[in-house]
């Protein structure tokens, strides 16, 4: 739908730069929890990490002190146990990080006190293990977390004891690594969580002792960081597990502040959940995403796993860069509005240009022509779906000379 304002003689400029996308703030509703303290089926003694197989809906929870991984369906019904206490194949002394690569039916588990990684089929069949105690390449000292790049199959393991991240291929062959003790760029103070954005290759590492998140490319080149000690938005008190969700958003288990914080891919704070009330989290340790927006949080302090439903508002995109310069009196703005899942449908798109509004009804591909004044022009666009949910604004600045 075309939207315009009356101007008899004007020039139209269509921008062709990279798109401006507003990262949406998701809504999360508490669905319940499963598990309690104990050693029986479906019970936990220090639940540590969680991973999902989105092809089957199954949920894998590492049960640290019971030295096992428990398997559940998407609603939390107990299905099976993998492993037992010991040093043999398929056994654990402190089952730690878990990760699933569904395309290869691979389940990876860090065996913290045996200083190794074990690989299983997702049905629990042991396949292989690698690692020995130490600080050499391919050795481990307290491997605390693990993540898999679903595209390349590469496996990332972070170690608290050696303050580093190591990279392996899907079979455990050493590919490289980075990190050393410290607080500088690319250094670590008790790294306790690692996650991969398989679309970009970016790797995120949380530091329990450093109270920050660092971002790297797929080979370990430093790209940025955020966070500091505290209880404010974007601050941490012992961050543990983290996970990358849709649209590159980063979810961080802020264990000491009893909450999960959500950021965009660059570390800009979006929102949080947990705390008091329904879905209260005592000590979150890990996060994983299942089918259709299901989100799982390990509540270590209450020996359970929580289930949340994540719902996204629509996403609005403006075609072109975020800052433009023109001598024209009118500007054509184009873009799209959609849901990542395709539903519900878009009801309207509203653009605000210098406090004047333009509205398009029932459209996913929108366009409007706006009058520009001399100097700085602020343009903001939001989309609303048929449920009433509104997107975060996508904004651009246009300077008319």
N, C-alpha and C positions, 0 to 999 in steps of 0.2 A: 504494500500500500504506500502511496506517495503522499507526503505531507508537505505543505508549503505555506509560505506567507506571501501576501500580495506585494510584489515589487515589479513595476512595469518593465524596467530595463536593467538587467543584472547579468553578471557572469557567474556560471556555476563551476566550482572546482571539486573534482572527485579525488580524494586522497588514495594513494596506492602503496602506502608503507605497510609495515607489519601491523597485525591486529592488536587492539587493546581489549583485553579480556578481564572482566571483573570476577575474582575468585569468590564463589558463594560461601556464605557462612551456613553450615549445615545445622539442621534441627535434630536433636537426639532425644528419644523417648525410652525410658527404662522398661524393659520387658520382664525382668526377673533374674534369677541366678540358679546355679546348680553347684552341688558340692558342699561338704562340711568337713570338719576336722576328723581325721581318723586314718585307718589303713585298709579299709574295705573297698569294695568296688564303688567307684564314683566318689570316694572320699579323698582328702588331700592332707598331707603333712608338709607344709611350706610349698604351695604351688608357685612355680617360678616363671614359666613362659607358656605361650599359646601360639598355635599356628592352625591354619585351615586348609583343607583341600576343596577349592571352590567347585571342582568337577563333581564331587560327591556330597558336599555339604558337611563332611566330617570335621571334627574339631579335635586337635591333639594338645594335651596339657601335660607339661612336665611336672612331676611330683617329686620335688628335690629330695626330701628326707626319706621318702619311700622308695627312692631309686628306681623310678619307672616313668613311663609315659602312658597316660590314660586316654582312651579314644571315646568320643561321644558323637551322637548325631547333632544336627543343627539346633535342636531344642534342648540339648543337654542330657539326653538319655544315654546312660553308660552302654558302651558296645564291647570294649576289649581293653586289655592291658598289654603293653609292650615292655619287656625287660624285667630285671630283678636286680637285687644287690649283688655286687661282685666285680671281678676284673676280667671275666671271660667275654667272648663275643656276645653282643646283645645285652650285656649287663652294664650297670652303672654304679658309680659312687658319686652321687649328686647329679641327677639329671638336670641339665641347665637349659640353654637356649634350644629352641626347636624351629625348624623351617621346612616348608613343603614346596617342592616343584612339581605341580600336578602333571605337567606334560610328560614327565619321565617317571611318574609314580615314586618320586624320591622323598624320603623323610630323613632329615638331618637332625642329629641331637648332639649337643656338646656334653661330654662326660667330664664334669669339672674336676673332680679329684683324681681321676685317672688320666687327666691331661690328654684328651683325644677327642676326635669327632667320630661318631658312628653313623653309618648310612644304612637305612632300612628301605624296603618297599613300603608303600603306604598301608599295606595290609599287615605290617609288622615283621615281615621276613628279613632277617639280618643279611646284609650284603657285604659290607666291608667296614674297616675302621682305619684311621690314620692319626699319627701324632704320637710323640713321646714327651716326657717331662724335659723342660729345658728352655733355652733362649735362642737356639739356632733356628734358621729358616725351617719351617715345617714342624717345629716343636711347639709345645704350649706350656704356659704357666697360668692356670685358671682360666680356660676358655669360657667366657661368660655369656656370649650371645653369638647368634649366627643368622645370616640372611642370604638369600639366593636371588641372583638376577634371572628372572624367568625367561629372558630372551637368550642370553649367552650361556646360562647354566653355571656361571661362575659363583663360587661360594665365598662369603666374607665372614671371617671369624675374628671377634675382638677378645683380647685377653686383659684381664685386670692386672695380673701379675707382671706381665711384660709391657703393659701400657702401649699396645700396638694393635694394628689390624693386619691380618694376613689374608691373601687371596689364593684360592685353589680352583682347579677346574672341577667338573661334576664328579670326578672319580677320586679327588683328593690329591692330585698332583699340584705341587707348589708353583704359583705363578708370580708372587711378589708380595710386598707388604710395605707398611709405613708406620711411623709413630715412635715416640720415646717419652720417658717421664718428663713432665713439665707443664707449664701453663701457656706456652707460646703457640703459634699457628702450627697445626699438625702434630702437636704434642698432646699427651693425655694424662689425666689424673683419674684413674680407675674407670676406664671405659666399660660401660655395662649395658649398652644397647647399640644395635646396628640395623639399619634398614636401607633398602635399595629402591630407587625409582627406576624401574626397568625400562621406562620409556626414554629417559634421558641418560641413564647410567649413573646418575648422581648417588653418592653414598652419604648417609647421615649417621653420625656417631654421637651418642649421649655419654656424658662424663658424670658419674656419680659423685666423684670428689671435686670436679671442676665446675659443676652447676652450669653447664652450657651444652649447646649442640654445635658440632662442627659439620661442615658440608665439604665434600670432596668430589672430584670426578671419579670415573670408574677405576682409574689406576692410582688414585691417592693424591692427586694434585689438589692443594687447598683452594677452596672457593669462597669461604666465608664462615661466620659463626654468629650465634646470638645466645643471650641468656646471662644471668648472674645470680648470685645467692639472694633469695628473698621470696616473699609471698605475693608480689604484685603480678600483673599481667606480663607474661613473657619472662618471668623470673622462675627459678627452680630451687628446690631443696632435695637434692639427691635424685636427679632424673634417672630412670631405669630404662625399660624397653621403649621402643618407638616403632612406628609403622607409617608407611607412605600409602595414602588412600587415593581415591579418585581426584583428578585435577591436580595431582602432585601435592596435596595437602599432607602435612606432617603432624602425626598424633604422638604426643609425648606423655608417658606415665610419670607424673611428677610425684614421686612416692612420699616425700616428706610433707608435701602440701595436700595430700589426699585428694588428688584431682588429675584429670587428663586435660592437657592443653592442646589446642589445635592451631597450626600456623600454615601460611602458604609456603610454597617451595623456597622462597627467599628468607623465611623466618619472620615474616610479619604476623603479629598476633591476630587471630580471628575470634576465637571463643574458647570456652572450657566447659567441662561437665564433671559431676561427682559432688564432693562436699556433703552438705547436710541434706536431709529429706530423702525421698524415694531414690534408690540408686546410690546411696551414700557409699563412698569408697574409703576404706581405712588406709590401705597401703597398696596402691596400684603398682604392679610390677611389669605388666606387658599388655599389648594390644594386638588384635588381629581382625581381619575383615573376612566375612563369609559371603554367602549368596544374598543378593537383593538388599544390600544395605545393612545386613546383620553385622554388628560390631561386638567383639568379645573383649572383656577386660579382666585380667587376673587380679583379684582382690586378695592379695597375699595375707593381709592382716585379719581377714575373716575366713580364710581357707575356702574360697569359693571362686567361681567365675561368673561374671555378670554378662547378661545379654542386653544389648541396646539396639534400637532401630534408628539408623541414620537416614534422614530424608533431606534431599537437597532442594533448595529453591531453584528457579531457572537460572541459566547463565546467559548473560547478555554480552555480545561482542561488537566492538566498533572496528570496522575495517579501516586501517590506516594507523599512523603513529600517534603517540600521546601528545605531541607538541608540533604545531604546524604554523607556518608563516605564509600569508597571502596578501595580495592587494585587491582581491575580489570583494564585492559587497555581499555575496551570498556563497554559502558552502553546502554542498550535498554530503550528507552523512549517511553512510550505509552500514548495515551490520546484520547480525542474526540474534535470535533469542530461542533458547531451547532448553530441554532437560537432558541430562546425560543419559537417562533411561528412555527418553522419548515421550514420557507422559508425566503429569497431566499436560494438556495442551496450553499454549500461550493465549491469554485473554487480551492483553494489551501491552504495548511498549510506549513509554512516556519519556520524552526528551525535554530537558530544561536548558534553554539557551538564554543567558543573561536574564534570568528570572521569568522568561516567557516559556510556556509549555506547548509541546506538540504531542499529539496522541495518535497512535496507530492501533486499530482493533483487530484481534484475531489473526495475527501474522507472526511467522517465524523469520522471514527475510524482510527486513524493513528498510525504508529510506525516507528521509525528509530533507527539505531545503530550508535553511535558516538564514535569516538576515544577520549580518555582522556589523558591529559598530567599530569605529577606529580604536585601536589599542587592543587590550586583552579581552578575549571572549571565553568564558567558561561554559563548557557543554557537558552535561551529565545525562546518562541514559539508564533507565531501569525497566525491567520486564516483570509483569505479574501474570501468574498462571491461573487456571480456572478454580484452583483451590484457595486462592487468595494469597499464596506465598509470593513474596517479592524478592527479586535478585538484589545482590549488592550492586551499587552503581558503577558503571564504566564511564570514565571521564577523560576528556581531552581539553587542551588549551589551544586556542587559535589566536594568533596575533595578526590583526589587520593593519597593514602599514598605511 
